[in-house]
Amino acid sequence: MVISSAANHYRTAPRHVNIGDVTQSPPSTDSPQDPPPAPPREPDALDCCDSGCGDACVWTIYRLAKDKYDADLEAWQIRQLLKD
């Protein structure tokens, strides 16, 4: 997946919100060595500046992080099924 240099700039120097912040899930007592992935924090409506940032928009960056989280969660769920 290629992200424009503008998006990389905003990842290192965000103007409104740090999309890397996540809400931590409590660790699973069933598998302490393999906790479930933590979802990305959804930006607030006011985090978007509405200036047409394209790939650097907080919503675009969130959607990429959410897609990765969804894939990681599915892989984690499969690992949990295989443990049983």
Secondary structure, DSSP 4 states (H G I P E B T S, - for coil): ----HHHHHHHHS-SS--TT-BPPPPPPSS-TTSPPPPPBPPPPGGG---S--GGGSHHHHHHHHHHHHHHHHHHHHHHHHHH-
